[in-house]
Amino acid sequence: MSNGLFVVAGKEFADSFRNRTVLAIFAIFFAITIIGMIGGIAEYQDTLDSYNERLSTAGTVERGLMDTRPSPMIVFESVGALLVTMGALLGITAGFDLITRERETKSLKVLLSHPVFRDEVINGKAIGAGGALAFIFAATIAVSIALLLITGIVPGAEEWSSIMIFAFSAFLMIVAYFAIGLCMSAISETSGAALIYTLIIFILLSGLLPVLVENGAADAIAGDPPSMPRTIQSTPAEGDMGAFQALTDTEEFQQFRFEMQDWWSRRQAVIDIAALFSPTMSFNAISDTLITSQTVQVRTGPGGGMYAQATANTSGSILSHLLALLVFPAVFFGIAYMRFMRMDLR
Amino acid sequence: MLRIVRECSIKQPAFILLNMIELTDLTKRYNGVPAVDNLSLRVSEGEIVGLLGPNGAGKSTTILMTTGLIEPDAGQIKIERHIMQKNPLLAKAKIGYMPEDVGFYPGLTAADNLDFFGRLYEMEAGRRKKRIDELLVSVGLDGVSTLVGGYSKGMRQRLGLAKALLNEPPVIILDEPTANLDPVGVSDYRKIVRQAAADGAAILVSSHILSEVSVICSRIALLSRGKLVADGTWQEISDQGSDLIVRVEGRLPLPEFSIGGIRSVSYTPDRTSAVIVASQDIRCEIADAVTSAGVPLRNLQIDSESAEEALLQRFRKEADA
């Protein structure tokens, strides 16, 4: 091995900070994340105030049924939605012209005539630009966490691990779109074509696939949801906990509950499998799991229990979604690598 | 131009020179069609060899294989003593290459571009800086602080030459090196290349411009349809070739030419210019005849494209036979 890998990676890292488009997207990404954090912090404070108020007036029974104390993960709920779009765009911007730019400026032939292996060039480019993305992302997360601490929100140990998993999965999602951009850059003749192909894939994976799966495919595969038995359709009067308890203890309700859980699991399984093919859906699945598992412990009313159960099941799939987010960039980088190694330099 | 070739031909030294580029039985096919066919060529230290041929002759493929940018289907490439297919990094480290329409990183300055490539050659920082400063002066780009993105084609070509010489390589490969240069640039380029050859570098210049190759090169390798059809000095090759076409222009009507070797003369109606078909290079004799007749000479040159084509046609026939 020559030192080519480090030289190319170093240049690519520096180039990322010279690239005005990358810097502009980074500035927007940073600003939106901070604005999202500020909004999230305000929402968290409101939720906390409301919780404390209810806690102070609730009786013993109500206290047992109340949600647990709001988690700081609420702050990341709105940030997550923003990350999906801006993070993906940041990744795409960093990757879509890495190879085509070299071809367009005719510097690729010059570069490869030097004592450097081809794989060192593509690896160096990926490491350099990926490193720049990591740096940008780490800076954004560091400022976000600093903001959290400055406003007096100190997460607990479990919440810290949730924040770290959230950040890691967001970074993997950005890297996945970066890898798609890099792949299209290796396949396409021009940067314009690479950008268009990458955006098409982005729209398919982040917009079309989730809509198709959640609004069509999942229901079609899982079938119709079980209908609630007529005998328990009448909702007990509010506060009549005895009547509610009697209703949920019936064999009919337990059967309905079981069928509903089964239906929900089947539907969720379809979404989970589809999510493995979309970095956006995988990130959303992880993000939802982390945020809801921290913020929703118990929900009341028919169906709420099923939702909580389903959420608990989904938490077991964080690992599979993280794996999907690792496999996704690996696959696209693999395609880019093979294409680059066989690229005709005539 | 032939007279200049005579003046600038490098005399072969008496001692044995090392072969710095050795191409042996090189073959490359694209979709089954041979682009380079069983080509063998050697370039020794201090030698400037011109790779000449029309479009599609296989020059670019030969250059790309020699620089390690594409793999040959058969044959061997040896740079200094390193076989390209076995030790590409060692072989490439000995080469300075300037492709046709050379490209650089537009967001960097000339010095930063050269610095990046110098790092790839693992040049020590101090040596790199010194060499870059020297080269930018020699190609006339010192003091130019604009980014390479703002360079003209000619400036990029100059920078390309500097890049090819960056690591003081024993082997220099230039593809159409004067394509975008102005006359001053061409003159500078010739000086630099001759100096590099005088310092011992083996230089392979690819071009489809006969006049350019004939001026700078001590030897010419003529390619046609992927095959080496002639290899020798310009004189040796042109002696084997067919007639030369000489164009002559005067400021007054030209005299009648009665010089040995002339096959035909066609004058323009005002007789201020003529096209002479000759069996050998008779430009000196024509110049003498014109000036003796009291006619100021405006232009005298070989029609290189016609000459090259005539040569190629003859060699193609021989190769086909």
Interface residues (C-beta under 8 A of the other chain):
Chain A: S2 N3 G4 V7 K11 D15 R18 N19 T105 K106 S107 L108 K109 V110 L111 L112 S113 H114 P115 V116 F117 D344 L345 R346
Chain B: S60 T61 L64 T67 G68 L69 I70 P88 L89 L90 K92 A93 I95 Y97 P99 D101 V102 G103 F104 Y105 P106 G107 F116 F117 R119 L120 Y121 E122 G160 K163
